[in-house]
Amino acid sequence: MGKFEIKTRKNGEFQFDLKAGNGQVILTSEGYTTKSNCNNGIESVKKNSQDDSKFDRKTSTNGKPYFNLKATNGQIIGTSEMYESESSRDNGIESVKKNAPEAEVVDLT
């Protein structure tokens, strides 16, 4: 079972990580100025992760595949790690789709 972990960055902003059942981070958020906004971001991930068109499949400048999850307004709400292959990236997307909707929220702040 996946989980969202909320933590505080060094600059005082809040961010969340979505972790798969094995503890691996599969999606990381931007920084939020308030915990409330961070929680809204989590809700947005739960909702938007079920729409494949919200996943923006990208390739970094060093050739590594990754993805962004976008909200309805087009804003990026989460970014994946860099993967070694497109198939690994696609597996990461499937993991977000599977884990996000029912993931518990753990507040580590």
N, C-alpha and C positions, 0 to 999 in steps of 0.2 A: 504494500500500500504506500502510495506516494505521500509526501507532505511538503507544505510550504513552511520555510523558516524565515522569520522576520529578524533582521539584525540591524545594528547601528554601524554606519561607516565612520571612519576616522573624522570626517568633516561634520558629523552630527546628523547626516541624512539617514533615512531608513531605506532598506532594500530588502527584497525577498529572493530566496532561491527556491525553486521547485526541485525536490529530490525524488528520484525513483525509489522503489521499494528496497533496492540494494544500497541506498545511500548516496548514489552518484548524482551530482547536480546536472539537471537537464535543461534548466532555464534560469536566467538571472535577470532581475529587473534593473531599471534605471534607479537613480537616487530620488527619494521623495522627501520633501521638507517636513511633512507630518505623517504620523503613523496612520491616521485616518485615510490619507491619500494612498498610502502603501496598501492598506486593506482593500481600498477600491480597486487598485491594480490587480490584486489577487482575484477579486471577483471578476474582473475583466478577463483574466487568463482563463478562469473556469468556464466562462461563457464562450469566448472567442476560440478557445482551443478545439472546439467541436466543428469548426468551419475550416476546411482545408485551404480555402482561398485566403485565409488570414495568415498563413505561413508563407513568408518570403524567403525562398531558397536562394542563398547567396554563395559567392566564392570570394575569399579574402585575397588581399594583394599577394600573399605568399602561396596562393593556390589551394588553400584548405577550405573545404565546404563548411558552411554553418547556416543557421537560419535565424530570422527574427519573427516574432509573433506580433501582429499588429491588431490594434483595436478597430472598431467600426469607423472611427474618425481618421484612420490611417497612421496614428501615432504608434511607435514601437513600445510595447509593454514588456517585452522580454527578449533576450538574446541567448543563443546556445553557446556551448563551447565550440572550439574548432575541431573538426573531425578529419580523419585520415582519408575518408572516401565518401562519395555521394550516398552510397548505400548505408553507411554508418549514420550519416546526417538524417536520412529518411527514417531510419530506425529510431533516432532521437525524437523526430517529430511524432512518430507513432506512440512513443513512450509518453510524451506530453499529452497527447489526445487521451491516452488510457488513464494516466495518473491524475491529471489536473481536476477533473470534475468532482471527485470524491475525496481529494486530498485534505487532510486535517491541517490546521494552521497552528504552528508552534511559534510563540513569541519569545525570542531569546534576548530581547532588549532589557 
